[in-house]
């Protein structure tokens, strides 16, 4: 009788090591006891190379050194006393494997997986792009609302009383006088016409005299404040939602049409809506999805495709926003940018027949005209590391062009703090919208009743896993150097500018020339007068 002691699956083949015994007494309870004792509990877990880094193995006890998520996972493997097998990709269904960080970009597709959720957050964006603007509010800000109310009340009162006197009194009869023109002229510091008969009346002398004095004060105060506002930096408009990042997307029209009840549509309108959907699908959606999916399948990490596929930036339009996001920290050349992976996952679920606006509204950014990769990026390059890519993305963001950096809310907050601290003269903005909220955490395949599953659950429930993730996120910027390093001033000693060096000799030359010319001229004028 033989019992399997270790099962491994490689390259589609299943290998099992067997332990055999010659005979066994078939008494009651013997067979279950034999299975329990002779079948070894030894487990082999597949660990893909993305979880292996130089700092993964840490011999120091926990709590005495800075620990990462990978180190914590390997400590759980060690406590469970399991065998680890390194492989390029642990994709075989029979493999026991732990995905340390699943999210919307690489969400698990197998319903039999054990999911341990650690967080629930969406995606934000960060940018320093802004456009100066002047609105109607700019012309109202010099005065408070109370001043405008009093000014309007005063003008209305003066005009109403003057027109009433003109209508009911013979004082201004047959006199070409417009009180509206006089009030407007005084507001614009222009002279207004008043009939001589009205000038001699005490009422007009007092009321219009007070109005003239008040209009001069208000007009000069308003002009002074407006000049100061014009000389100061203008207000800045920056994108605040993801919908503001798209430019003339036909998919926005498709989303609006999805809310319309087709029972009340004419045949021509329904045909036009169908043409819009077909045009967007054939020109944008399917070609771009085919390109990104082919790129995803043939990444350098896939050994089954020797012919590699690279990024095609020919369709990128510079008038559109560049939507950049981070790569995997350890193997950046073996994955898509995170946010592009999120959109690809959303595009795979999209159906032309059932458009649900609340679910697929973020596909307005699904276009080859948006750049999702840094400039000059290539998967075929040999010298690109995570630090180099991070600096390239940082340089593009710091140009303050139409570029945004997208990431999880926690990562964007840390990035915002780092950039604001290192570049205090640059104003950064965080978007006010969070999209694609999805749980993140640990997924375990074929774990069943393993001690590894218990170890991960206990660490997550105790809050240790979330704490290590937050510490690891903060520590990433501890020794990080900015992409642009400012030059340090070597000598802060005050410089003596009152010397004959530099521009000071020019002043003496000009004064000497002026004196040399003025003396002969004055002598000549004195001679002529004599």
Secondary structure, DSSP 8 states (H G I E B T S, - for coil): -EEEEEEEEETTEEEEEEEE-S-----TTHHHHHHHHHS----EEEEEGGG--TTS---S-TTSS---HHHHHHHHHHHHT-EEEEES----TT--EEEEEE-STT----TTSEEEEEEEEEEEEEE---EEE--GGGGTTTS-HHHHHHHHHHHHHHHHHHHHHHHH-STTTT----HHHHHHHHHTT------HHHHTSHHHHHHHHHHHHHHHHHHHHHHHHHHHHHHS--EEE---SGGGG--S-HHHHHHHHHTS-GGG--HHHHHHHHHHHHHHIIIIIHHHHHHHHHHHHTSTT-TT--S-----GGG--TTS-EEEE---SS-GGGS--HHHHHHHHHHHT--SS---HHHHGGGGG--TTSB-S-TT--TT-SS--HHHHHHHHHHHHHTTSSEEEEEEHHHHHHHHHHHHHH-TTS--EE-S--EEEEEEEEEEES-TT-HHHHHHHHHHHTTHHHHHHHHHHHHTTTS---SS-----S--------SSSTTHHHHHHHHHHHHHHHHHHHHHHHHHH-
